Amino acid sequence: MDQPQQDGKPLRAPPLNDTPVDKTEGRNVTRSAPFTLPLPLNTHNVVTNAHIHDLQLFSKDLSAAVQAVWATRHESRYSDVKVLILSWEDDDLGVYREIEDLKRTFCDLFHYEVTEWWIPQHKPERKLNLEVGKFLERYDSKDRLLIVYYAGHGFLNEQRVPMWAANRGPSSPTLPSNSIQSQLEEADSDVLLLLDCCHAAHPTLTDSDHGVTEAIAACGFETTASGVGPHSFTDALIRELEIASQGPPIAVAKLHGRILWRLKTWKPSLQRDRDGNLWQNEDGTIPTEAEQRVTAVHCFLTNETIYRSIMLAPLKSGLNLPSVSSPQTGSSPSSLASASGSTASHVGDESRSSSGKTTSSDLHEPDQAQVLVSISIDSNEIENNPSENVRIYTEILRLLPASATRIKVEGFYGSFSKLVLISMPVCVWNMLPENPAYSFVGFVTTKNMMQDLQLASGTKYRDPTKR
């Protein structure tokens, strides 16, 4: 399957055409979310540099991806975590309902210090940049994690520049969604961006002497995020953070996989009216709910030469935390919760392994989405050589990480290059470095079913090229 590419890099997730709505209070509410990819309609890149020449390179990349997700997750990296929650002063989506739950999750379960700030109507871009600048000036430190969350509208203007907006009105205040990005990328702290909006700019990954800047967003290119409610990105984020708070530290790349699994395994119910009664069509049939969930996306804005993912874990709190509250109307920030500067470490570290090794529970976790990836391997063989195929296939199996049992070879094809299909957890795919030889095929929830289907149908595969 040919995959769209930009700047020689394969897409991390395919664009979807979902247009979900929130039916809350009997009205359609669309909400916006991230990462705009203006893509040319190119054919698949068939030049030599779109293939790998050495299987050792793929083995090195795959092993590094596995280690980035799991190896150091039991080690405490941050002494403190600060959260900045952004929404609009005159928001018309009702995002405050989910923001209150998110604040409580960060404050009560993770013991992070949370500050909420409303973007004002007057000169929003300048004031937001000033607020983010003050946030960084106050808290930027290599041993501190910074989390920035935004919920609200997003759209593309006539120049296809992604924007944030307060409401749907024609005179709504707006600002470029990337207006704070450069400040965050220059931080010494690691920075996690959580974006529940639409049409934000797709960042270009750069190596950095500063911290890692990592993002999870509600949706991808030119798609519309679900509105406030049980189908939203923020709702799934809260549920997965709640679960993660009771276990060992979790990589953001893995958190994204869990959020994606939660969103995409939703089963639609029959439609009901506002009073809760089943809705019937004129012919007496009862329709099912329309698909309202979209695919969350993950990306890095900056990273180190060897990729690593931000680790999230609760901090110990020496004092009781005050209850969270909403900020005052206007643009004044409000500090909502504090760990009072106590030296923080992971809750329950004494009961966790600190070996830095991948554990079997990591590798057999059921609630993880899988990705099917194609790997193009350059071959000088003009004719299809069975012995060469066996050698390459055997070498691939040998080079797969021994402990990563959920990474499997699903297919092997002769071509102008050798084409190998491999399934792996989403979190591992998230951590693979950009390489045009590694292409996203699709999400999968089962093994290759062809053999089972052949046995069930009593048929054998027939090569359509042979008569």
C-alpha positions, 0 to 999 in steps of 0.5 A: 500500500502506498503511503503519503509522505512529507519531506521523505518521512512516512506518516505516523497515522493515516488521515481520517474523515471522521466528523464527530459531534457532541450531542450534549444538550441537543446540539451539535458541538464539534471540537478541534484537534491537532497536527495539520499535514499539507500533503502533496499527492506523491506516488510511493518513493521508489528510489534507493534511499527509501530502502534499508541496506543493512538489517542491522540498522533496523535491528538497532532502531527496533531495539532502541525503540523497545528500550525507550518505551520500557527500559528505564521506566522504573527510574525517577527522572523528575523532582517536580512536575508543573501543569499549565491548563489553557482554555478560552475566557469565552469558551462556548464548548463547555470544556470546563467540565472535563478540565475540572476532572483533569485537574483533579486527576493531576492534583489528587492522583499524580500530586502535580502542581496545576495552574489554569489560565484563561486566554483573554479576548483582548490581544490573546496572542501577546498575553498567551506568549507572556503567560507561557514565558512566565511559566517557563521563567519560573519553572524551566529546569532539567529535573522538572517536567512541564505539561501544557494542555489546551482545549478549545476550537481550532481551524485553518485560516485562508492561508492554511495556517492552523489557528486557535479560536475562542468560539464559533462567532465571526468576531471570535478572538483567534491566535496562531496555534504554534505561537507558543511552540518555539518557547516550549522547544527551547525549554531545558525541561522535558515538555509534554503537550496535550492538545484537544482541538483541531488543525494544529501545525505539524511539527518538524522533529529536530535534534535538541540540546534542550529537553524532549518535547512530546505531544499527544493530540486528539486527531490528525490532519484535517479531522475534527475531534469529538466534542465534550463527553464520553467520546472525547480525547480528554475523557479517554486521557483522564481514564487512562491517567487514572489507571496509570496512576495506580501502576508503575511509571508509563511512557507517553508513547505507551499512554498514547497507545492506551488512549488509542485502544480505548477510543477505537474499541468503542462499540456503538449503541442504538440511537436514543432521543433526548429523553433516553427513548430509542429512536425509530426511523419511519420504517420502524428500524432503529439506527445505531450511533454514528462513529464519534471517535477519532484516532489520537496522534503522537509525535515529537517536536524535539528529541535527543539523538537516541529517542526517549519518551517522557515518563509519567508517574505520581510524585510523593506529597509531604502535605495534603493538597488543597482542593482545586478551583477554577481561576478568576474570570479574566487572564489572571492565572491561578495556582490550583495545587502544590506539592509544596516543593517537597523532594519528589519521587515515585510513589511505591518505588520500593515495590517496583523493579529498578533493574531497568529491564523489560518485564513480561507484564510489559510485553503481554499487556492486552490493552495495547493497539498494534500497528502493521509496518512494512520494511523495505530492504534493498536487494541486489538480487534481480531474480527471486532467489529462495535461498537468499529469501531464507537467509534474510528471513532467518536474519530478521527473526534472529535480530528481533528483540528476544523479550519483545514477544508482541513484535512479529513477522506477519509477511514476507514478499519478493519485490524490487526490494524485499518487503517485510510486514511486521506487527508491533505495539503502537508505542514501539512504532511511536519510538521508531526513528523517521525512515522512508523505509519504514511505512505505516500500513494500518492498525491491527487487532489480530494476528494474520488470519489467512491460514485460519481462513484457509483451514476454515474454508478448506481452500489453499492459497492460489497464486493469481500469476500462475495459470 
